[in-house]
Amino acid sequence: MGYALKKEMRMTRLWLRATQVLLILLFFDFQADAVTWVRSDCILTLADGEETPINGYLKISSEGTIVAIESGDIPDGVTGRFVDAMGKIVMPGFVSGHNHLWQSAFRGLASDQELYGWLESLHWTYGDFFEEDDMYTFTLYGALDQLGHGITTTLNHTQNIAPTYAHYLEQFDAEMDAGQNFVFSYVLDRNEKDPARRKAKLVELMEATEAIEDQHPCLGFGLHGVGVYFSAEVHREEVAIAKELDLDMQIHYLEEKDQSLKKGQSQFADLHADGGVWDGLVYAHFIHVTDEILKTSAEAGAKMIWNPLSNGRLASGLADIPRYLDEGLLIGMGVDGTASADVCDPFQNMRMGMYALRMRDSEASVMSCYEVLRLHTLKTAEVLEVEDRVGSLEVGKYGDFLVVEPESPVFDPYASLVMATSAGDISGVWVRGIERVRRGKLTEHSMSKVKKEMVTRVARIVAAQKVSAQMSGGTLSGTSVFPGCFGCCGLGH
């Protein structure tokens, strides 16, 4: 079933692309170099120094890059594909800097638990029961869900909880098929006892990706550092590999209050030893810092991804973002895994973060709508070091943009987007000049088929775990399931 789904997804995508080529030939006078023109009276580029909206147009090449951004009307006599976004907001696609895409299949677990209780309900309850193509299906579902919510670039902070390395790599295959730009944050295979071979597996994947001649969505690689959970020795190995391969390394750090105070803060000296805190280190969460940890990290050029939805859901705490910015820390945003944030809506993520800071300080000026929108676009791209290609609408970057139809009159487009918009207001999601989502519907995938297989696979995992727990005399430590209906979506009746 999983192989059939992958094959069907690929064949459907090939058929759609062939159809697109045929339509171009039929309707654009057989031009091989058809371009896309986007006309709007409110283009928000989010580029440095360009806060004023543009009443004009974008010109996107057939290769999917922006070749012009101009004020005024589209010139007469030009040919190509035309997007009429007058009366709508055109903005860059969102960039999410910390995500566990496979978790999208496991929402609503452990609603009254904090980080480690939640981990117990998911990773340590169901991970042993994953089978072939589970990770593929769950990751594909997560990536497509993000596209529907306007996230055109993601960092997939992968996790190796499935039984084999081959199962783990299904996450990469799914992202290659989804149509979303991604950075692959790789976990070294700890089951591989030979350190040289651990690194070699990563290098082989990187080289195989670089050798692909056709345009593909992988923007690059990073390392998912797990040494913080194991030992200083493991951390040093990861740092050495990241530096040798010129990769950033992202780690979960200082997320939960109790764990941070008991252990995390005292680990910093070991993390910092031998150059382990450097400009390639990216913290995920980074909430419960000391003055010394913050200052040292900022001076070293380390970076951070802020995840307000997840931090609120798990009661992890509120990072002091204004203070961090004042210290010079570069900060981006992420929607995290959609089992710990439960939705991957960047509009909600921005609101959650900005409103929480305003509530804390009883001060509206603590963060503006413009600032938080830039955090979830260009600044996240800068943290991931892909700002040369995504994060803002600028000549030379990919034609990744959203067309948003606000529900009410727009007095301030930045305020409308952050305070009064949801993913349902997105009428189009474009990646590299290709419309991936139209009126909430994917153009190159069947979300209903992917969701149906996802639900079936999760139901099998839950059932297997329940049987295992009963046989061992334990109890179901995850979530209960309504009899006869898994996920309350009708697919289990």
Disulfide bonds with the S-S distance in Angstrom:
none
